[in-house]
Amino acid sequence: MVDDIRIGIIMNGVTGRMGRNQHLERSLMALKQEGGVLTKTGKRIVPEVILVGRNSQKLAELSEKYSRLPWSTDLDSVLSDSKYSIYFDTQITGLRYDSVKKAILAGKHIYCEKPSASHLSQALELYKLAEEKKIKHGVVQDKLWLPGLLKLSELIRQDFFGRIHEVRGEFGYWVFTGEFELPQRPSWNYKKSEGGGIIQDMVCHWRYLIDNLFGTVTDINCFAMTHIPQRWDESGKPYVCDVEDAAYTTFLTDRGIICHFNSSWCTRVHRDDLLTVQIDGMKGSAVAGLRECYIQPAEGTPKPVWNPDIPQPINFYEGWMKVPDRVNYDNAFKAQWKLFLLHVVEDFPFPWDLLAGAKGVQLTELAYQSWQERRWVKVPPLK
C-alpha cells in the first residue's frame, strides 16, 4: 500500500538456530505476513530484510525458503546501502562488538542480541557511540514478554504478593553430549575462545529480569562448575569443554529481595517447565513457567507439620490456582520487535537499550569475579 512505511533491516547471523527461528521466521517474516506493525497514525511498518552472514550456502537456502530474500556475505557493502536503516546482530558474542560498531558508524539504528559485547568496556563504548551518533538502539530482552512472566509482572502491579522477600529461578535441561545423541546446543557454547559458558549466556537474562521486576541488583554471589568436561561437536569429534556448564547465583536488590537462580545444561527436568520462577511474599506466592502461572494466596496456604514417619498427607499442588489467559500472548521476540520498530519510526519509549545491555555484561563480569574470588561482589551503578 502507498501508506506503508517500508523499513530496511540488515539481519546478520540468522543462519543460527535462534536467529533463524525466533527473529527471522517467527518475528519479522510473521510481521510481514500480517501486513506489518500498525502505527498510531494508521500506517503500517513493513520490514524489508536482507540476510548477511559468512556461509553463502546457508544464506542461499534461507533466501529460497523465505521468498528469495536478498542476501550477502559482504557486510561493509550492505552497510553502505541507504535502503537499510536498521542493523540487527545475532552472531556469536565474540563477533558482535566489531560488527555493531561498524553499523553505528554507518549511521544505522541498532538492535542486537544479548550480551551486547564480550566485555563491559566494549558494551559501554557501543552505548556512548550510539548516543553520540543520535541513533536508536536496543538489546533483545525477550523473557520480559513471555506469557508466564507477564502474568507475574501483572500480579506484582496488583500487589498480590504484598512485600516480596524471595525469588527462586530454576533454568536448564540436559544437553546431550553429542557422543551418542545429537546435542541441542552448538559446540561454541562450551568453548571459551568463541564466547561460550552458561554465565555468559544466562546472567544477562537474570539482570534484566530482576531489574525490571524486583529492583536494581546491588550484590551478587556466584559459583559455577564444568560438570561435563568433554563433548562432541557437529562433526562428531570430541573436544574439551573449557567453560562452565552450570552456575548457581544469588542476587540482592535495592528492595532487599533475595533472588537465587540456578542455571544448568547438566540437569534433568522435574518441574513444570525449562524455566520456572517462584515469588514468595507476605500475602501470597506464585510460580511461573514460560507460559503458565500458578498462585497461592495467604488465605489458601496449607499448614504442614514436619513428620517424616508418615506418608505426606498434603498434596501441595492442589493448593495452587492457575492464572487464566486474559489476553492473546504473542511470541516474545516478535513482541519486542514490534516495540523497537515503533521506537524507530514513532519514537515509542524503548528503555531496553544498549545501556541496559551493558548492565547485563557488567553483571556477567562480576559473576565471574565472584566465582573466581569466592565471595559476594558489589554491583556499582553504571552512569
ROGUTOR-404845 format. One record per residue (C-alpha): x, y, z; residue number from 1; residue in three letters. Coordinates in nm, 2 decimals. Last residue first. Layout:
ATOM     xx     yy     zz   i  aa
ATOM      X      Y      Z NUM ala
...
end
This chain:
ATOM     xx     yy     zz   i  aa
ATOM   2.64   0.61   3.46 383 lys
ATOM   2.65   0.24   3.55 382 leu
ATOM   2.56   0.17   3.91 381 pro
ATOM   2.81  -0.04   4.11 380 pro
ATOM   2.73  -0.41   4.17 379 val
ATOM   2.90  -0.52   4.49 378 lys
ATOM   3.07  -0.87   4.50 377 val
ATOM   3.00  -1.15   4.74 376 trp
ATOM   3.29  -1.40   4.77 375 arg
ATOM   3.46  -1.70   4.61 374 arg
ATOM   3.73  -1.49   4.43 373 glu
ATOM   3.70  -1.67   4.10 372 gln
ATOM   3.32  -1.72   4.13 371 trp
ATOM   3.26  -1.36   4.24 370 ser
ATOM   3.48  -1.23   3.96 369 gln
ATOM   3.29  -1.45   3.70 368 tyr
ATOM   2.96  -1.31   3.83 367 ala
ATOM   3.10  -0.96   3.82 366 leu
ATOM   3.18  -1.00   3.45 365 glu
ATOM   2.83  -1.13   3.38 364 thr
ATOM   2.68  -0.84   3.59 363 leu
ATOM   2.86  -0.59   3.38 362 gln
ATOM   2.76  -0.76   3.05 361 val
ATOM   2.39  -0.74   3.16 360 gly
ATOM   2.43  -0.37   3.26 359 lys
ATOM   2.58  -0.31   2.92 358 ala
ATOM   2.27  -0.44   2.75 357 gly
ATOM   2.06  -0.20   2.96 356 ala
ATOM   2.29   0.08   2.83 355 leu
ATOM   2.25  -0.06   2.48 354 leu
ATOM   1.87  -0.01   2.50 353 asp
ATOM   1.58  -0.17   2.68 352 trp
ATOM   1.42   0.16   2.77 351 pro
ATOM   1.21   0.18   2.45 350 phe
ATOM   0.95   0.46   2.45 349 pro
ATOM   0.79   0.49   2.10 348 phe
ATOM   0.99   0.74   1.89 347 asp
ATOM   0.74   0.69   1.60 346 glu
ATOM   0.95   0.52   1.34 345 val
ATOM   1.25   0.38   1.53 344 val
ATOM   1.06   0.32   1.86 343 his
ATOM   0.77   0.17   1.67 342 leu
ATOM   1.01  -0.08   1.51 341 leu
ATOM   1.15  -0.15   1.85 340 phe
ATOM   0.81  -0.21   2.00 339 leu
ATOM   0.72  -0.45   1.73 338 lys
ATOM   1.05  -0.64   1.76 337 trp
ATOM   0.98  -0.68   2.14 336 gln
ATOM   0.65  -0.86   2.07 335 ala
ATOM   0.81  -1.07   1.80 334 lys
ATOM   1.08  -1.19   2.04 333 phe
ATOM   0.81  -1.28   2.30 332 ala
ATOM   0.58  -1.46   2.05 331 asn
ATOM   0.23  -1.30   2.11 330 asp
ATOM   0.00  -1.36   2.40 329 tyr
ATOM  -0.37  -1.34   2.35 328 asn
ATOM  -0.53  -1.18   2.65 327 val
ATOM  -0.70  -1.30   2.97 326 arg
ATOM  -0.51  -1.62   2.99 325 asp
ATOM  -0.62  -1.76   3.33 324 pro
ATOM  -0.39  -1.78   3.64 323 val
ATOM  -0.39  -2.14   3.76 322 lys
ATOM  -0.48  -2.19   4.13 321 met
ATOM  -0.25  -2.36   4.38 320 trp
ATOM  -0.35  -2.56   4.68 319 gly
ATOM  -0.38  -2.89   4.50 318 glu
ATOM  -0.01  -2.90   4.42 317 tyr
ATOM   0.08  -2.95   4.78 316 phe
ATOM  -0.10  -3.28   4.81 315 asn
ATOM  -0.09  -3.29   5.19 314 ile
ATOM  -0.08  -3.62   5.40 313 pro
ATOM   0.29  -3.68   5.34 312 gln
ATOM   0.34  -4.05   5.43 311 pro
ATOM   0.42  -4.10   5.80 310 ile
ATOM   0.75  -4.11   6.00 309 asp
ATOM   0.90  -3.80   5.84 308 pro
ATOM   0.67  -3.57   6.04 307 asn
ATOM   0.72  -3.19   5.99 306 trp
ATOM   0.38  -3.02   6.01 305 val
ATOM   0.22  -2.86   5.70 304 pro
ATOM  -0.02  -2.57   5.74 303 lys
ATOM  -0.18  -2.52   5.40 302 pro
ATOM  -0.18  -2.17   5.23 301 thr
ATOM  -0.52  -2.07   5.09 300 gly
ATOM  -0.57  -1.75   5.28 299 glu
ATOM  -0.21  -1.65   5.22 298 ala
ATOM  -0.27  -1.66   4.84 297 pro
ATOM  -0.14  -1.94   4.63 296 gln
ATOM  -0.08  -1.86   4.26 295 ile
ATOM   0.00  -2.06   3.94 294 tyr
ATOM   0.15  -1.91   3.62 293 cys
ATOM   0.16  -2.07   3.27 292 glu
ATOM   0.35  -1.97   2.96 291 arg
ATOM   0.73  -1.99   3.01 290 leu
ATOM   0.69  -2.11   3.37 289 gly
ATOM   0.55  -1.91   3.66 288 ala
ATOM   0.52  -1.99   4.03 287 val
ATOM   0.33  -1.76   4.26 286 ala
ATOM   0.32  -1.68   4.63 285 ser
ATOM   0.09  -1.48   4.86 284 gly
ATOM   0.03  -1.20   5.11 283 lys
ATOM   0.37  -1.20   5.27 282 met
ATOM   0.56  -1.26   4.95 281 gly
ATOM   0.72  -1.56   4.78 280 asp
ATOM   0.80  -1.54   4.41 279 ile
ATOM   0.88  -1.86   4.22 278 gln
ATOM   1.03  -1.86   3.87 277 val
ATOM   1.03  -2.17   3.65 276 thr
ATOM   1.24  -2.22   3.33 275 leu
ATOM   1.25  -2.54   3.14 274 leu
ATOM   0.89  -2.61   3.25 273 asp
ATOM   0.67  -2.77   3.51 272 asp
ATOM   0.94  -2.93   3.72 271 arg
ATOM   1.15  -3.25   3.71 270 his
ATOM   1.39  -3.16   3.43 269 val
ATOM   1.72  -3.34   3.40 268 arg
ATOM   2.02  -3.13   3.48 267 thr
ATOM   2.35  -3.07   3.30 266 cys
ATOM   2.29  -2.76   3.09 265 trp
ATOM   2.24  -2.57   3.42 264 ser
ATOM   2.13  -2.23   3.55 263 ser
ATOM   2.02  -2.20   3.92 262 asn
ATOM   1.88  -1.86   4.00 261 phe
ATOM   1.85  -1.71   4.35 260 his
ATOM   1.69  -1.37   4.41 259 cys
ATOM   1.69  -1.22   4.76 258 ile
ATOM   1.48  -0.90   4.78 257 ile
ATOM   1.60  -0.61   4.99 256 gly
ATOM   1.44  -0.35   4.77 255 arg
ATOM   1.79  -0.24   4.64 254 asp
ATOM   1.83  -0.60   4.51 253 thr
ATOM   2.04  -0.89   4.63 252 leu
ATOM   2.14  -1.16   4.38 251 phe
ATOM   2.24  -1.53   4.43 250 thr
ATOM   2.39  -1.74   4.15 249 thr
ATOM   2.44  -2.11   4.10 248 tyr
ATOM   2.61  -2.17   3.76 247 ala
ATOM   2.63  -2.48   3.54 246 ala
ATOM   2.81  -2.56   3.21 245 asp
ATOM   3.13  -2.36   3.29 244 glu
ATOM   3.39  -2.31   3.02 243 val
ATOM   3.68  -2.51   2.89 242 asp
ATOM   3.48  -2.80   2.74 241 cys
ATOM   3.74  -3.03   2.58 240 val
ATOM   3.66  -3.16   2.23 239 tyr
ATOM   3.54  -3.49   2.08 238 pro
ATOM   3.48  -3.50   1.70 237 lys
ATOM   3.13  -3.59   1.57 236 gly
ATOM   3.12  -3.33   1.30 235 ser
ATOM   2.88  -3.10   1.50 234 glu
ATOM   3.10  -3.13   1.81 233 asp
ATOM   3.14  -3.40   2.07 232 trp
ATOM   3.16  -3.32   2.45 231 arg
ATOM   3.42  -3.35   2.72 230 gln
ATOM   3.44  -3.18   3.07 229 pro
ATOM   3.08  -3.24   3.18 228 ile
ATOM   3.03  -3.08   3.52 227 his
ATOM   3.22  -2.76   3.44 226 thr
ATOM   3.13  -2.57   3.76 225 met
ATOM   3.00  -2.23   3.88 224 ala
ATOM   2.96  -2.03   4.20 223 phe
ATOM   2.81  -1.68   4.20 222 cys
ATOM   2.74  -1.42   4.47 221 asn
ATOM   2.60  -1.09   4.35 220 ile
ATOM   2.52  -0.75   4.51 219 asp
ATOM   2.32  -0.43   4.42 218 thr
ATOM   2.07  -0.56   4.15 217 val
ATOM   1.81  -0.30   4.08 216 thr
ATOM   1.45  -0.39   4.18 215 gly
ATOM   1.23  -0.70   4.16 214 phe
ATOM   1.05  -0.69   3.82 213 leu
ATOM   1.25  -0.49   3.56 212 asn
ATOM   1.59  -0.52   3.73 211 asp
ATOM   1.54  -0.89   3.81 210 ile
ATOM   1.45  -0.99   3.46 209 leu
ATOM   1.71  -0.76   3.30 208 tyr
ATOM   1.99  -0.90   3.51 207 arg
ATOM   1.87  -1.26   3.50 206 trp
ATOM   1.88  -1.26   3.12 205 his
ATOM   2.24  -1.12   3.12 204 cys
ATOM   2.33  -1.39   3.37 203 val
ATOM   2.22  -1.66   3.12 202 met
ATOM   2.46  -1.69   2.82 201 asp
ATOM   2.79  -1.55   2.97 200 gln
ATOM   2.73  -1.74   3.29 199 ile
ATOM   2.64  -2.05   3.08 198 ile
ATOM   2.97  -2.05   2.91 197 gly
ATOM   3.07  -1.98   2.54 196 gly
ATOM   3.23  -1.68   2.39 195 gly
ATOM   3.41  -1.85   2.10 194 glu
ATOM   3.75  -1.88   2.26 193 ser
ATOM   3.59  -2.00   2.58 192 lys
ATOM   3.43  -2.31   2.42 191 lys
ATOM   3.12  -2.48   2.55 190 tyr
ATOM   2.85  -2.27   2.38 189 asn
ATOM   3.07  -2.30   2.06 188 trp
ATOM   2.95  -2.66   2.03 187 ser
ATOM   2.60  -2.57   1.93 186 pro
ATOM   2.31  -2.66   2.15 185 arg
ATOM   2.05  -2.95   2.12 184 gln
ATOM   2.32  -3.22   2.11 183 pro
ATOM   2.28  -3.51   1.87 182 leu
ATOM   2.27  -3.83   2.06 181 glu
ATOM   2.55  -4.09   2.11 180 phe
ATOM   2.87  -3.88   2.18 179 glu
ATOM   2.70  -3.55   2.12 178 gly
ATOM   2.70  -3.45   2.48 177 thr
ATOM   2.32  -3.43   2.52 176 phe
ATOM   2.20  -3.11   2.68 175 val
ATOM   2.01  -3.20   2.99 174 trp
ATOM   1.78  -2.91   3.10 173 tyr
ATOM   1.81  -2.56   3.24 172 gly
ATOM   1.66  -2.29   3.44 171 phe
ATOM   1.53  -2.28   3.80 170 glu
ATOM   1.45  -1.94   3.95 169 gly
ATOM   1.38  -1.85   4.31 168 arg
ATOM   1.26  -1.51   4.43 167 val
ATOM   1.23  -1.42   4.80 166 glu
ATOM   1.12  -1.13   5.02 165 his
ATOM   0.82  -0.97   4.83 164 ile
ATOM   0.61  -0.74   5.05 163 arg
ATOM   0.25  -0.77   4.94 162 gly
ATOM   0.23  -1.06   4.69 161 phe
ATOM  -0.09  -0.97   4.50 160 phe
ATOM   0.02  -0.60   4.48 159 asp
ATOM  -0.17  -0.55   4.15 158 gln
ATOM   0.15  -0.45   3.97 157 arg
ATOM   0.33  -0.75   4.12 156 ile
ATOM   0.05  -0.98   3.99 155 leu
ATOM   0.08  -0.81   3.65 154 glu
ATOM   0.45  -0.88   3.63 153 ser
ATOM   0.40  -1.24   3.73 152 leu
ATOM   0.14  -1.27   3.44 151 lys
ATOM   0.39  -1.12   3.20 150 leu
ATOM   0.65  -1.37   3.32 149 leu
ATOM   0.43  -1.66   3.24 148 gly
ATOM   0.33  -1.51   2.90 147 pro
ATOM   0.69  -1.45   2.80 146 leu
ATOM   0.74  -1.08   2.71 145 trp
ATOM   1.01  -1.00   2.97 144 leu
ATOM   1.19  -1.31   2.86 143 lys
ATOM   1.28  -1.14   2.53 142 asp
ATOM   1.54  -0.89   2.64 141 gln
ATOM   1.69  -0.82   2.30 140 val
ATOM   1.90  -0.51   2.30 139 val
ATOM   1.80  -0.17   2.16 138 gly
ATOM   1.93   0.13   1.98 137 his
ATOM   1.80   0.45   1.81 136 lys
ATOM   2.07   0.67   1.65 135 ile
ATOM   2.19   1.00   1.78 134 lys
ATOM   2.55   0.94   1.66 133 lys
ATOM   2.68   1.04   2.01 132 glu
ATOM   2.43   0.82   2.18 131 glu
ATOM   2.53   0.52   1.96 130 ala
ATOM   2.90   0.59   2.04 129 leu
ATOM   2.82   0.60   2.41 128 lys
ATOM   2.63   0.27   2.40 127 tyr
ATOM   2.89   0.09   2.19 126 leu
ATOM   3.17   0.21   2.42 125 glu
ATOM   2.97   0.09   2.72 124 leu
ATOM   2.94  -0.26   2.57 123 ala
ATOM   3.31  -0.26   2.48 122 gln
ATOM   3.43  -0.16   2.82 121 ser
ATOM   3.19  -0.42   2.97 120 leu
ATOM   3.34  -0.70   2.78 119 his
ATOM   3.22  -0.96   2.53 118 ser
ATOM   2.96  -0.73   2.37 117 ala
ATOM   2.58  -0.68   2.35 116 ser
ATOM   2.52  -1.00   2.55 115 pro
ATOM   2.25  -1.01   2.43 114 lys
ATOM   2.10  -1.00   2.08 113 glu
ATOM   2.11  -0.68   1.88 112 cys
ATOM   1.91  -0.38   1.76 111 tyr
ATOM   2.10  -0.09   1.62 110 ile
ATOM   1.98   0.21   1.41 109 his
ATOM   2.23   0.26   1.12 108 lys
ATOM   2.45   0.56   1.09 107 gly
ATOM   2.75   0.38   0.92 106 ala
ATOM   2.95   0.44   1.24 105 leu
ATOM   2.68   0.26   1.43 104 ile
ATOM   2.69  -0.03   1.18 103 ala
ATOM   3.07  -0.06   1.21 102 lys
ATOM   3.04  -0.07   1.59 101 lys
ATOM   2.78  -0.34   1.57 100 val
ATOM   3.00  -0.55   1.36  99 ser
ATOM   3.31  -0.51   1.57  98 asp
ATOM   3.12  -0.57   1.90  97 tyr
ATOM   2.92  -0.87   1.78  96 arg
ATOM   3.19  -1.12   1.66  95 leu
ATOM   3.28  -1.27   2.00  94 gly
ATOM   2.91  -1.30   2.10  93 thr
ATOM   2.82  -1.54   1.82  92 ile
ATOM   2.61  -1.36   1.57  91 gln
ATOM   2.26  -1.23   1.64  90 thr
ATOM   2.31  -0.87   1.51  89 asp
ATOM   2.03  -0.64   1.37  88 phe
ATOM   2.12  -0.33   1.17  87 tyr
ATOM   1.83  -0.09   1.09  86 ile
ATOM   1.83   0.18   0.82  85 ser
ATOM   1.86  -0.03   0.51  84 tyr
ATOM   1.79   0.14   0.18  83 lys
ATOM   2.09   0.37   0.24  82 ser
ATOM   2.33   0.09   0.13  81 asp
ATOM   2.68   0.14   0.28  80 ser
ATOM   2.60  -0.11   0.55  79 leu
ATOM   2.53  -0.37   0.28  78 val
ATOM   2.87  -0.33   0.12  77 ser
ATOM   3.05  -0.34   0.45  76 asp
ATOM   2.87  -0.66   0.55  75 leu
ATOM   2.98  -0.85   0.24  74 asp
ATOM   2.84  -1.21   0.27  73 thr
ATOM   2.52  -1.10   0.11  72 ser
ATOM   2.15  -1.19   0.09  71 trp
ATOM   1.83  -1.07  -0.08  70 pro
ATOM   1.51  -1.26   0.03  69 leu
ATOM   1.41  -1.52  -0.22  68 arg
ATOM   1.06  -1.60  -0.10  67 ser
ATOM   1.16  -1.71   0.25  66 tyr
ATOM   1.28  -2.06   0.20  65 lys
ATOM   1.48  -1.96  -0.10  64 glu
ATOM   1.67  -1.69   0.09  63 ser
ATOM   1.73  -1.93   0.38  62 leu
ATOM   1.90  -2.18   0.14  61 glu
ATOM   2.11  -1.90  -0.02  60 ala
ATOM   2.22  -1.78   0.33  59 leu
ATOM   2.31  -2.14   0.43  58 lys
ATOM   2.52  -2.18   0.11  57 gln
ATOM   2.68  -1.84   0.14  56 ser
ATOM   2.81  -1.91   0.49  55 asn
ATOM   2.96  -1.59   0.64  54 arg
ATOM   2.64  -1.39   0.71  53 gly
ATOM   2.40  -1.13   0.60  52 val
ATOM   2.03  -1.16   0.52  51 leu
ATOM   1.84  -0.86   0.38  50 ile
ATOM   1.50  -0.78   0.52  49 val
ATOM   1.23  -0.54   0.42  48 glu
ATOM   1.01  -0.49   0.73  47 pro
ATOM   0.66  -0.33   0.68  46 val
ATOM   0.56  -0.05   0.92  45 ile
ATOM   0.19   0.01   0.88  44 arg
ATOM   0.01   0.34   0.87  43 lys
ATOM  -0.29   0.42   1.10  42 gly
ATOM  -0.13   0.73   1.26  41 thr
ATOM  -0.07   0.54   1.59  40 lys
ATOM   0.13   0.28   1.39  39 thr
ATOM   0.03  -0.07   1.29  38 leu
ATOM   0.31  -0.31   1.25  37 val
ATOM   0.33  -0.50   0.92  36 gly
ATOM   0.08  -0.67   0.70  35 gly
ATOM   0.04  -0.99   0.90  34 glu
ATOM   0.27  -1.18   0.66  33 gln
ATOM   0.53  -0.91   0.72  32 lys
ATOM   0.50  -0.94   1.09  31 leu
ATOM   0.55  -1.32   1.06  30 ala
ATOM   0.86  -1.28   0.85  29 met
ATOM   0.99  -1.03   1.10  28 leu
ATOM   0.92  -1.23   1.42  27 ser
ATOM   0.86  -1.60   1.40  26 arg
ATOM   1.07  -1.66   1.09  25 glu
ATOM   1.36  -1.42   1.12  24 leu
ATOM   1.40  -1.34   1.49  23 his
ATOM   1.28  -1.66   1.66  22 gln
ATOM   1.36  -1.94   1.42  21 asn
ATOM   1.65  -1.82   1.21  20 arg
ATOM   1.83  -1.60   1.47  19 gly
ATOM   1.79  -1.86   1.74  18 met
ATOM   1.90  -2.16   1.54  17 arg
ATOM   2.19  -1.99   1.35  16 gly
ATOM   2.17  -1.88   0.99  15 thr
ATOM   2.04  -1.55   1.12  14 val
ATOM   2.39  -1.41   1.19  13 gly
ATOM   2.35  -1.06   1.05  12 asn
ATOM   2.00  -0.93   0.97  11 met
ATOM   2.01  -0.59   0.79  10 ile
ATOM   1.67  -0.43   0.81   9 ile
ATOM   1.51  -0.20   0.55   8 gly
ATOM   1.20  -0.01   0.66   7 ile
ATOM   0.89   0.02   0.44   6 arg
ATOM   0.64   0.26   0.59   5 ile
ATOM   0.31   0.16   0.41   4 asp
ATOM   0.08   0.44   0.31   3 asp
ATOM   0.10   0.36  -0.06   2 val
ATOM   0.00   0.00   0.00   1 met
end
